Amino acid sequence: MPCPGKGSDMARIDWYIEGPAYGNCNCGYSCPCQFEEDPTQGNCRGFEVMEITDGHFGKVDLTGLKVAILYAWPGPIYKGEGEMQLIIDESASADQRKALETVLTGGETDEEATHWWVFRAMSPTLHDTIYAPIGMDIDIEARTAKVSIGNVLSSEGRPIKPPHGDGAHRVRIDMPNGIEFSIAEIGSASTTASAAIKLDLKDSYGQWHFMKHGPSGVVH
C-alpha cells in the first residue's frame, strides 16, 4: 500500500480545500468513534460528500467541484483492514482529478494530519475512482441534506426527532484539535449505495460541518 506523506518537515505542494460537508455512517447518533470508543455496531461503514467552495492544489483550481468518499472497516478504524472508494465530479479535468485523488488519499499531507490521511492508512483496499455527477443540497444549521450521485448513491439527512414529542433535537460535537472538523452539527441520516462499497443505512449518525483542510490538517 502506498504510504501517505510522512512528517511535517517535508516540502509539500501547497493545497487548500474548504466547503460544506455532510456524512452518514452506521453508528448511533452519538458516534463513539468521535470519543475514541469502538463503533456502535462493532464495524464502520459510511460516506461523506462535500462541495469545494474554495480550493486549489498548487496551481490547479478546485473551486466548484464536488467529491465523495465511501468507506468501510470490519472493526474500529484504528484496527485497519478497511476499504475506500472515491467519487469525483465528472466535470473535473484530468489535472483536477489527479489533484483530488492525491489529497483525498492523504498525499501531500503531514502524517495523521487529516481524517483522509488516516482513512487511507487504515485501508489497504482502494477501489477504482468513480467519476459521476454529484448533486447535493445541504443546510448545516438546519441539519438537512439531499444527495444524489449518479445511479450509485442516494442519501437524505434530517434533524433528530425526540421520541417523546414533536420538534427537532439539536446537538453539536466540538473538537478543538480534531483532524476532521472543529464543530459538527449532528442529525439523523439514511443512505443507500451500490458502488464497490455497499451501504444500506437507516436513521443513523448524520454529520454536517464546514470543512477546512490543508497539508498540516484542519484549519481551526
Secondary structure as GFF3:
##gff-version 3
##sequence-region A 1 220
A	DSSP	beta_strand	15	25	.	.	.	ID=ss1
A	DSSP	three_ten_helix	32	35	.	.	.	ID=ss2
A	DSSP	beta_strand	44	51	.	.	.	ID=ss3
A	DSSP	beta_strand	54	57	.	.	.	ID=ss4
A	DSSP	beta_strand	60	61	.	.	.	ID=ss5
A	DSSP	beta_strand	66	73	.	.	.	ID=ss6
A	DSSP	three_ten_helix	77	79	.	.	.	ID=ss7
A	DSSP	beta_strand	83	89	.	.	.	ID=ss8
A	DSSP	alpha_helix	94	104	.	.	.	ID=ss9
A	DSSP	alpha_helix	115	121	.	.	.	ID=ss10
A	DSSP	beta_strand	125	126	.	.	.	ID=ss11
A	DSSP	beta_strand	130	132	.	.	.	ID=ss12
A	DSSP	beta_strand	134	139	.	.	.	ID=ss13
A	DSSP	beta_strand	144	149	.	.	.	ID=ss14
A	DSSP	beta_strand	153	158	.	.	.	ID=ss15
A	DSSP	beta_strand	171	174	.	.	.	ID=ss16
A	DSSP	beta_strand	183	194	.	.	.	ID=ss17
A	DSSP	beta_strand	198	214	.	.	.	ID=ss18
A	DSSP	beta_strand	217	218	.	.	.	ID=ss19
###
